[in-house]
């Protein structure tokens, strides 16, 4: 969980990967599903999210959640209780996204994210931030899993986007812009 501009950033993917690293029961259950790029079941994800959040005290940016209409409903009914919310949809050409994902590398020690094409580490294989030498490719960032993740995304996103559009809280951000511009866009929505 990362604190930023008064919001805590919570990625359900990160929470699930932590369970896998810790070899918990939940982690063992979801490992193969995640490596293939399929979705973990809605109740497991919601449980993990609520366990890691304190909505009474903090404001959150949920990253990768909700992923489908059912999760959006569960979120509304069980977690948000009418809190002020925006849904931010990052749109980008899918082939550009695939190239980005396949070239992503993450530092296993501090979590810093690099990209071999657009943001390579200054020294090959070494993290610029912490100096660690564990720059790793996520198990699901191979082309087959990435393409499956995008197929899953295409099959689950539309009803959820319609829901948020109907509620008047859907904001769209062009994710093909550079990271600075994307951050500016997000901040202007959150202000
Ligand atoms: P991400 O880190 O958001 O790319 O998610 C990586 C993987 O974690 C996904 O492909 C799913 O297998 C799983 N995952 C993350 N968030 C969710 C979610 N909200 N619902 C179901 N599965 C999820």
Boltz pocket constraint, residues with backbone or C-beta under 6 A from the ligand:
constraints:
  - pocket:
      binder: B
      contacts: [[A, 11], [A, 12], [A, 13], [A, 14], [A, 16], [A, 33], [A, 34], [A, 35], [A, 37], [A, 38], [A, 39], [A, 40], [A, 41], [A, 42], [A, 45], [A, 63], [A, 64], [A, 65], [A, 66], [A, 67], [A, 71], [A, 140], [A, 149]]
      max_distance: 6.0
